[in-house]
């Protein structure tokens, strides 16, 4: 009798562990899918940036310029875009709450190897830091339900934020705003 009760308790415990393991697996799969979608959206924007480049983008993304973190440039005055493309008929201003969101996102971005992410676009990147020719870019940050993106770009004579928008399923650069010019 005792053996049967013990066996019953062991089977119930085992069933509970199996159920917990299945729930953990399902939860991890859904969060992994969310992470993959986020990454694939960022990669879609980065791919657009590379394809539009003249082939002189440094092979690693940046998180700082010199010793200045890019996040320190994320301010209202640098996120007001007045020189927009033809399709945008008014200045684009990023509201304060989105500036706060973008600042947090820029803070959390890490350096990525563009050449490893896009081996088929290696001709668009360079490992040489050639003055006047090499551009350095940050990873793009997506916002407004992945319909807009922003990234930082710098060359020898200045740095700027570039604003992109997804129009009819395609990314387009719509504005740029200088942070500094030499």
C-alpha positions as CSV (number, residue, x, y, z in Angstrom):
1,X,0.0,0.0,0.0
2,X,2.8,2.4,0.9
3,X,4.6,1.6,-2.3
4,X,1.5,2.4,-4.3
5,X,1.1,5.8,-2.6
6,X,4.7,6.6,-3.1
7,X,4.5,5.7,-6.7
8,X,1.4,7.9,-7.1
9,X,3.2,10.9,-5.5
10,X,6.2,10.4,-7.7
11,X,4.1,10.2,-10.9
12,X,2.2,13.4,-9.9
13,X,5.4,15.2,-9.1
14,X,6.9,14.1,-12.4
15,X,3.8,15.3,-14.3
16,X,4.1,18.7,-12.6
17,X,7.7,18.9,-13.6
18,X,6.9,18.1,-17.2
19,X,4.1,20.7,-17.3
20,X,6.5,23.3,-15.8
21,X,9.2,22.4,-18.4
22,X,6.7,22.7,-21.2
23,X,5.5,26.1,-20.0
24,X,9.1,27.4,-19.7
25,X,9.9,26.1,-23.2
26,X,6.8,27.9,-24.7
27,X,7.6,31.1,-22.8
28,X,11.2,31.1,-23.9
29,X,10.2,30.5,-27.5
30,X,7.8,33.4,-27.6
31,X,10.3,35.8,-26.1
32,X,13.0,34.6,-28.5
33,X,10.6,35.3,-31.4
34,X,10.1,38.8,-30.1
35,X,13.9,39.3,-29.9
36,X,14.4,37.9,-33.4
37,X,11.7,40.2,-34.8
38,X,13.4,43.2,-33.1
39,X,16.8,42.2,-34.5
40,X,15.4,41.5,-38.0
41,X,13.8,45.0,-38.1
42,X,17.1,46.6,-37.1
43,X,18.9,44.5,-39.6
44,X,16.4,45.5,-42.3
45,X,17.2,49.2,-41.6
46,X,20.9,48.6,-41.4
47,X,20.8,46.7,-44.8
48,X,19.0,49.7,-46.3
49,X,21.7,52.0,-45.0
50,X,24.5,49.8,-46.4
51,X,22.9,49.4,-49.8
52,X,22.5,53.2,-50.1
53,X,26.1,53.9,-49.0
54,X,29.1,54.5,-51.3
55,X,30.9,51.5,-49.7
56,X,33.0,53.3,-47.1
57,X,31.2,52.5,-43.9
58,X,33.4,51.3,-41.1
59,X,32.9,47.6,-40.5
60,X,31.8,48.1,-36.8
61,X,29.0,50.2,-35.5
62,X,29.8,52.9,-33.0
63,X,28.5,53.8,-29.5
64,X,30.7,56.8,-28.9
65,X,32.6,59.3,-30.9
66,X,36.0,59.9,-29.5
67,X,35.3,59.6,-25.8
68,X,31.8,61.1,-26.1
69,X,28.9,58.6,-25.9
70,X,26.4,59.1,-28.7
71,X,23.6,59.1,-26.1
72,X,24.8,62.5,-24.9
73,X,23.8,63.9,-28.3
74,X,20.2,62.6,-28.0
75,X,18.6,66.0,-27.1
76,X,15.6,67.9,-28.4
77,X,17.6,70.4,-30.4
78,X,19.4,67.6,-32.3
79,X,16.2,65.7,-33.0
80,X,14.4,68.5,-34.9
81,X,14.6,67.9,-38.6
82,X,14.0,70.8,-40.9
83,X,15.7,69.8,-44.1
84,X,13.4,67.0,-45.1
85,X,12.8,65.2,-48.3
86,X,10.2,66.3,-50.8
87,X,7.5,63.9,-49.5
88,X,7.7,65.5,-46.0
89,X,6.2,69.0,-46.2
90,X,6.7,70.1,-42.6
91,X,9.6,69.9,-40.0
92,X,9.7,66.7,-38.1
93,X,10.1,67.2,-34.3
94,X,10.6,64.3,-32.0
95,X,8.5,64.8,-28.9
96,X,10.2,64.8,-25.4
97,X,8.8,61.4,-24.4
98,X,10.2,59.9,-27.6
99,X,13.6,61.7,-27.0
100,X,13.6,60.0,-23.6
101,X,12.8,56.6,-25.2
102,X,15.5,57.1,-27.9
103,X,18.1,58.1,-25.3
104,X,17.4,54.9,-23.3
105,X,17.6,52.8,-26.5
106,X,20.9,54.4,-27.6
107,X,22.3,53.7,-24.2
108,X,21.6,50.0,-24.5
109,X,23.0,49.6,-28.0
110,X,26.3,47.6,-28.3
111,X,28.9,47.6,-31.0
112,X,28.0,45.2,-33.8
113,X,30.2,43.8,-36.6
114,X,28.4,44.9,-39.8
115,X,30.6,42.8,-42.0
116,X,29.6,39.6,-40.0
117,X,25.9,40.6,-40.0
118,X,25.8,41.1,-43.8
119,X,28.5,39.0,-45.4
120,X,26.9,39.6,-48.8
121,X,27.4,43.3,-48.4
122,X,31.1,43.3,-47.3
123,X,31.9,45.5,-50.3
124,X,29.9,48.3,-48.6
125,X,32.1,48.2,-45.5
126,X,35.8,49.0,-44.8
127,X,38.3,48.2,-42.1
128,X,40.4,51.2,-43.0
129,X,39.8,54.5,-41.2
130,X,40.5,56.7,-44.2
131,X,40.2,60.4,-43.5
132,X,37.5,62.1,-45.6
133,X,36.2,58.8,-46.9
134,X,35.2,56.5,-44.0
135,X,31.8,57.0,-42.4
136,X,31.0,55.6,-38.9
137,X,27.4,54.7,-38.0
138,X,25.5,53.5,-34.9
139,X,23.0,50.8,-34.9
140,X,19.6,52.1,-35.9
141,X,16.9,52.6,-33.2
142,X,13.3,51.9,-34.3
143,X,10.3,53.7,-32.9
144,X,6.7,54.6,-33.7
145,X,5.8,50.9,-34.1
146,X,8.8,50.3,-36.3
147,X,7.7,52.8,-38.9
148,X,10.6,55.2,-38.1
149,X,14.2,54.8,-37.3
150,X,17.1,57.0,-36.4
151,X,20.9,56.4,-36.4
152,X,24.0,58.5,-35.8
153,X,26.5,59.0,-38.6
154,X,29.9,60.7,-38.5
155,X,32.7,61.5,-40.8
156,X,35.8,63.7,-40.7
157,X,34.0,67.1,-40.7
158,X,30.8,66.4,-38.7
159,X,28.2,64.1,-37.1
160,X,24.5,63.9,-37.6
161,X,21.4,62.0,-36.8
162,X,19.6,60.6,-39.8
163,X,15.8,59.9,-39.7
164,X,14.3,57.2,-41.8
165,X,10.7,56.3,-42.4
166,X,9.1,53.2,-43.7
167,X,6.9,54.2,-46.7
168,X,4.9,51.6,-48.5
169,X,7.0,48.8,-46.9
170,X,10.3,50.4,-47.9
171,X,12.8,52.4,-45.8
172,X,13.6,56.0,-47.0
173,X,15.9,58.5,-45.5
174,X,13.8,61.6,-45.0
175,X,15.9,64.0,-42.9
176,X,19.3,64.7,-41.3
177,X,20.2,67.0,-38.6
178,X,23.8,68.0,-37.8
179,X,25.1,67.6,-34.2
180,X,28.4,69.1,-34.9
181,X,30.4,70.5,-37.9
182,X,34.0,71.3,-38.0
